[in-house]
Amino acid sequence: MSATAAIVCRCLLQDIRKSRGLTQQQLADRVGMTKSTISDYENLRYIMLVSTAKVIADELNCRIDDLYAWDYE
């Protein structure tokens, strides 16, 4: 990795949510959030607090680490 490499965060929430057969609205209802909040997280307009990520990960039966991928460019 060069000294100018960048770290890029990708949110995998949408992929996991869809693999569970849930819409944004269904997930939002299950975790007590709005559909727009779920969309904001999926599109990285906001980064989830750990406490929020835990609630979502628990609902999706995955680990918090599964919600994000870090790529080095």
DSSP file (Angstrom, degrees, kcal/mol; ACC not computed):
  #  RESIDUE AA STRUCTURE BP1 BP2  ACC     N-H-->O    O-->H-N    N-H-->O    O-->H-N    TCO  KAPPA ALPHA  PHI   PSI    X-CA   Y-CA   Z-CA
    1    1 A M              0   0    0      0, 0.0     2,-0.0     0, 0.0    72,-0.0   0.000 360.0 360.0 360.0 131.2    0.0    0.0    0.0
    2    2 A S    >   -     0   0    0      1,-0.1     3,-1.6     2,-0.0     0, 0.0  -0.291 360.0-107.0 -79.8 167.0    1.4    3.4   -1.0
    3    3 A A  T 3  S+     0   0    0      1,-0.3    -1,-0.1    -2,-0.0     0, 0.0   0.698 120.2  53.1 -66.2 -18.7    1.7    6.4    1.3
    4    4 A T  T 3  S+     0   0    0      2,-0.1    -1,-0.3    69,-0.0    69,-0.0   0.267  79.3 132.2-101.0  11.4   -1.1    8.0   -0.7
    5    5 A A    <   -     0   0    0     -3,-1.6     2,-0.3     1,-0.1    67,-0.0  -0.311  45.4-145.1 -64.5 145.9   -3.6    5.1   -0.4
    6    6 A A        -     0   0    0      2,-0.0    67,-3.3     0, 0.0     2,-0.6  -0.831   5.5-134.7-111.5 150.9   -7.1    6.0    0.7
    7    7 A I  E     -A   72   0A   0     -2,-0.3     2,-0.5    65,-0.2    65,-0.2  -0.927  22.5-164.0-104.8 125.4   -9.4    4.0    2.8
    8    8 A V  E     -A   71   0A   0     63,-3.4    63,-3.1    -2,-0.6     2,-0.4  -0.933   7.5-146.5-115.4 129.5  -13.0    3.8    1.4
    9    9 A C  E     -A   70   0A   0     -2,-0.5     2,-0.4    61,-0.2    61,-0.2  -0.794  12.3-169.4 -95.5 133.1  -15.9    2.8    3.5
   10   10 A R  E     -A   69   0A   0     59,-3.0    59,-2.8    -2,-0.4     2,-0.5  -0.986  17.0-137.5-119.9 132.7  -18.8    0.9    1.9
   11   11 A C  E     -A   68   0A   0     -2,-0.4    57,-0.3    31,-0.3     3,-0.2  -0.779  16.3-175.2 -88.8 127.0  -22.0    0.3    3.7
   12   12 A L     >  +     0   0    0     55,-3.3     4,-2.4    -2,-0.5     5,-0.2   0.293  55.8 105.4-102.7   7.3  -23.4   -3.2    3.3
   13   13 A L  H  > S+     0   0    0     54,-0.7     4,-3.1     1,-0.2     5,-0.2   0.905  78.8  51.2 -55.5 -45.7  -26.6   -2.6    5.1
   14   14 A Q  H  > S+     0   0    0     -3,-0.2     4,-2.7     1,-0.2     5,-0.2   0.922 110.3  49.0 -60.8 -44.3  -28.7   -2.5    1.9
   15   15 A D  H  > S+     0   0    0     -4,-0.2     4,-2.0     2,-0.2    -1,-0.2   0.923 115.1  43.9 -60.9 -44.8  -27.2   -5.9    0.7
   16   16 A I  H  X S+     0   0    0     -4,-2.4     4,-1.1     2,-0.2    -2,-0.2   0.925 113.5  50.9 -67.7 -44.6  -27.9   -7.5    4.0
   17   17 A R  H ><>S+     0   0    0     -4,-3.1     5,-2.1    -5,-0.2     3,-0.7   0.934 112.6  45.9 -57.8 -47.9  -31.4   -6.0    4.4
   18   18 A K  H ><5S+     0   0    0     -4,-2.7     3,-1.6     1,-0.2    -1,-0.2   0.870 107.1  57.7 -65.5 -36.3  -32.3   -7.2    0.9
   19   19 A S  H 3<5S+     0   0    0     -4,-2.0    -1,-0.2     1,-0.3    -2,-0.2   0.752 105.5  51.9 -66.2 -21.3  -30.9  -10.7    1.5
   20   20 A R  T <<5S-     0   0    0     -4,-1.1    -1,-0.3    -3,-0.7    -2,-0.2   0.425 118.9-114.9 -91.0  -0.8  -33.3  -10.9    4.4
   21   21 A G  T < 5 +     0   0    0     -3,-1.6     2,-0.4     1,-0.2    -3,-0.2   0.785  68.8 138.9  75.1  28.3  -36.2   -9.9    2.2
   22   22 A L      < -     0   0    0     -5,-2.1    -1,-0.2     4,-0.0     2,-0.2  -0.831  45.4-141.1-109.1 143.6  -36.9   -6.7    4.0
   23   23 A T     >  -     0   0    0     -2,-0.4     4,-2.3     1,-0.1     5,-0.2  -0.480  35.1-105.5 -84.7 167.8  -37.8   -3.3    2.6
   24   24 A Q  H  > S+     0   0    0      1,-0.2     4,-2.8     2,-0.2     5,-0.2   0.914 123.3  51.7 -58.8 -41.9  -36.3   -0.1    4.1
   25   25 A Q  H  > S+     0   0    0      2,-0.2     4,-2.6     1,-0.2    -1,-0.2   0.908 108.1  50.3 -63.5 -42.6  -39.7    0.6    5.7
   26   26 A Q  H  > S+     0   0    0      2,-0.2     4,-2.0     1,-0.2    -1,-0.2   0.927 113.5  44.9 -63.1 -44.7  -40.0   -2.9    7.2
   27   27 A L  H  X S+     0   0    0     -4,-2.3     4,-1.8     2,-0.2    -2,-0.2   0.931 112.4  52.4 -64.3 -43.8  -36.5   -2.6    8.7
   28   28 A A  H  X>S+     0   0    0     -4,-2.8     5,-2.7     1,-0.2     4,-0.9   0.915 109.6  48.9 -57.7 -44.4  -37.3    0.9   10.0
   29   29 A D  H  <5S+     0   0    0     -4,-2.6     3,-0.4     1,-0.2    -1,-0.2   0.889 110.5  51.4 -62.7 -39.2  -40.5   -0.3   11.6
   30   30 A R  H  <5S+     0   0    0     -4,-2.0    -1,-0.2     1,-0.2    -2,-0.2   0.808 118.2  35.9 -69.7 -29.7  -38.7   -3.2   13.3
   31   31 A V  H  <5S-     0   0    0     -4,-1.8    -1,-0.2    -3,-0.1    -2,-0.2   0.374 112.9-110.3-107.8   4.4  -35.9   -1.0   14.8
   32   32 A G  T  <5S+     0   0    0     -4,-0.9     2,-0.2    -3,-0.4    -3,-0.2   0.871  77.8 113.9  74.0  37.8  -38.0    2.1   15.6
   33   33 A M      < -     0   0    0     -5,-2.7    -1,-0.2    -6,-0.2     2,-0.2  -0.711  67.0 -96.8-126.1 179.1  -36.6    4.4   12.9
   34   34 A T     >  -     0   0    0     -2,-0.2     4,-1.8     1,-0.1     3,-0.2  -0.639  28.4-117.9 -95.9 159.7  -37.8    6.1    9.8
   35   35 A K  H  > S+     0   0    0     -2,-0.2     4,-2.4     1,-0.2     5,-0.2   0.889 116.1  55.9 -59.7 -39.5  -37.4    4.8    6.3
   36   36 A S  H  > S+     0   0    0      1,-0.2     4,-2.5     2,-0.2    -1,-0.2   0.844 103.8  53.8 -65.7 -32.7  -35.4    7.9    5.5
   37   37 A T  H  > S+     0   0    0      2,-0.2     4,-2.2     1,-0.2    -1,-0.2   0.925 108.8  48.4 -65.9 -43.9  -32.9    7.2    8.3
   38   38 A I  H  X S+     0   0    0     -4,-1.8     4,-2.6     1,-0.2    -2,-0.2   0.926 112.3  49.6 -60.7 -44.0  -32.3    3.7    7.0
   39   39 A S  H  X S+     0   0    0     -4,-2.4     4,-2.1     1,-0.2     6,-0.2   0.907 108.2  53.2 -60.6 -43.0  -31.8    5.2    3.5
   40   40 A D  H  <>S+     0   0    0     -4,-2.5     5,-2.4     1,-0.2     6,-1.2   0.902 111.1  46.5 -60.1 -41.7  -29.3    7.8    4.9
   41   41 A Y  H ><5S+     0   0    0     -4,-2.2     3,-1.4     1,-0.2    -2,-0.2   0.924 111.5  50.9 -65.9 -44.3  -27.3    5.0    6.6
   42   42 A E  H 3<5S+     0   0    0     -4,-2.6   -31,-0.3     1,-0.3    -2,-0.2   0.834 114.5  43.6 -63.7 -32.2  -27.3    2.8    3.4
   43   43 A N  T 3<5S-     0   0    0     -4,-2.1    -1,-0.3    -5,-0.2    -2,-0.2   0.237 112.2-117.9 -99.1  12.6  -26.1    5.8    1.3
   44   44 A L  T < 5S+     0   0    0     -3,-1.4    -3,-0.2     2,-0.2     3,-0.1   0.751  75.0 131.6  57.3  28.7  -23.5    6.9    3.9
   45   45 A R  S   <S+     0   0    0     -5,-2.4     2,-0.3     1,-0.2    -4,-0.2   0.792  83.8  17.7 -73.3 -27.7  -25.1   10.2    4.4
   46   46 A Y  S    S-     0   0    0     -6,-1.2     2,-0.5    -9,-0.1    -1,-0.2  -0.983  77.5-134.5-137.3 149.6  -24.7    9.4    8.1
   47   47 A I        -     0   0    0     -2,-0.3     2,-0.1    -3,-0.1    -6,-0.1  -0.896  33.7-114.9-101.6 134.0  -22.6    6.8    9.9
   48   48 A M        -     0   0    0     -2,-0.5     2,-0.1    -7,-0.1    -1,-0.0  -0.369  21.8-118.9 -68.6 142.1  -24.4    4.8   12.5
   49   49 A L     >  -     0   0    0      1,-0.1     4,-2.8    -2,-0.1     5,-0.2  -0.438  32.6-110.2 -65.7 155.7  -23.5    5.1   16.2
   50   50 A V  H  > S+     0   0    0      1,-0.2     4,-2.3     2,-0.2     5,-0.2   0.895 120.3  54.2 -58.8 -39.9  -22.3    1.8   17.6
   51   51 A S  H  > S+     0   0    0      2,-0.2     4,-1.5     1,-0.2    -1,-0.2   0.879 111.2  45.3 -63.4 -37.3  -25.5    1.6   19.7
   52   52 A T  H  > S+     0   0    0      2,-0.2     4,-2.3    -3,-0.2    -2,-0.2   0.916 111.3  52.0 -70.2 -44.2  -27.6    2.1   16.5
   53   53 A A  H  X S+     0   0    0     -4,-2.8     4,-3.1     1,-0.2     5,-0.2   0.865 107.3  54.4 -60.1 -36.5  -25.5   -0.4   14.5
   54   54 A K  H  X S+     0   0    0     -4,-2.3     4,-2.6    -5,-0.2    -1,-0.2   0.920 108.1  48.3 -64.1 -44.5  -26.0   -3.0   17.3
   55   55 A V  H  X S+     0   0    0     -4,-1.5     4,-1.9     2,-0.2    -2,-0.2   0.927 116.3  43.4 -61.1 -46.2  -29.8   -2.6   17.2
   56   56 A I  H  X S+     0   0    0     -4,-2.3     4,-2.1     2,-0.2    -2,-0.2   0.924 113.9  50.0 -67.8 -44.7  -29.8   -3.0   13.4
   57   57 A A  H  X>S+     0   0    0     -4,-3.1     5,-2.4     1,-0.2     4,-0.6   0.907 110.0  51.3 -61.0 -42.0  -27.3   -5.9   13.4
   58   58 A D  H ><5S+     0   0    0     -4,-2.6     3,-0.8     1,-0.2    -1,-0.2   0.915 110.5  48.7 -61.1 -42.5  -29.3   -7.7   16.0
   59   59 A E  H 3<5S+     0   0    0     -4,-1.9    -1,-0.2     1,-0.2    -2,-0.2   0.861 115.5  43.9 -65.7 -35.3  -32.5   -7.3   13.9
   60   60 A L  H 3<5S-     0   0    0     -4,-2.1    -1,-0.2    -5,-0.1    -2,-0.2   0.422 110.7-123.2 -89.8   0.8  -30.7   -8.6   10.8
   61   61 A N  T <<5S+     0   0    0     -3,-0.8     2,-0.3    -4,-0.6    -3,-0.2   0.937  73.9 107.4  56.6  50.7  -29.0  -11.4   12.8
   62   62 A C  S   <S-     0   0    0     -5,-2.4     2,-0.2    -6,-0.1    -1,-0.2  -0.837  72.4 -91.3-141.4 179.8  -25.5  -10.3   11.8
   63   63 A R    >   -     0   0    0     -2,-0.3     3,-1.0     1,-0.1     4,-0.5  -0.624  31.7-117.4 -93.4 156.5  -22.5   -8.7   13.4
   64   64 A I  G >  S+     0   0    0      1,-0.3     3,-1.9    -2,-0.2     4,-0.4   0.903 116.5  60.6 -56.3 -41.4  -21.9   -4.9   13.5
   65   65 A D  G >  S+     0   0    0      1,-0.3     3,-0.8     2,-0.2    -1,-0.3   0.770  94.9  63.4 -58.5 -26.3  -18.7   -5.6   11.5
   66   66 A D  G <  S+     0   0    0     -3,-1.0    -1,-0.3     1,-0.2    -2,-0.2   0.683  90.2  67.7 -72.8 -16.8  -20.8   -7.1    8.7
   67   67 A L  G <  S+     0   0    0     -3,-1.9   -55,-3.3    -4,-0.5   -54,-0.7   0.701 104.6  38.3 -78.7 -19.2  -22.6   -3.7    8.1
   68   68 A Y  E <   -A   11   0A   0     -3,-0.8     2,-0.4    -4,-0.4   -57,-0.2  -0.956  61.0-159.5-133.1 149.7  -19.5   -2.0    6.7
   69   69 A A  E     -A   10   0A   0    -59,-2.8   -59,-3.0    -2,-0.3     2,-0.6  -0.988  10.9-150.5-125.1 139.8  -16.6   -2.9    4.5
   70   70 A W  E     -A    9   0A   0     -2,-0.4     2,-0.4   -61,-0.2   -61,-0.2  -0.949  15.0-170.7-113.3 119.9  -13.3   -1.0    4.4
   71   71 A D  E     -A    8   0A   0    -63,-3.1   -63,-3.4    -2,-0.6     2,-0.5  -0.869  14.8-142.1-112.0 142.2  -11.4   -1.0    1.1
   72   72 A Y  E      A    7   0A   0     -2,-0.4   -65,-0.2   -65,-0.2   -67,-0.0  -0.904 360.0 360.0-103.8 125.9   -7.9    0.3    0.6
   73   73 A E              0   0    0    -67,-3.3   -66,-0.1    -2,-0.5    -1,-0.1   0.376 360.0 360.0-114.9 360.0   -7.3    2.1   -2.7
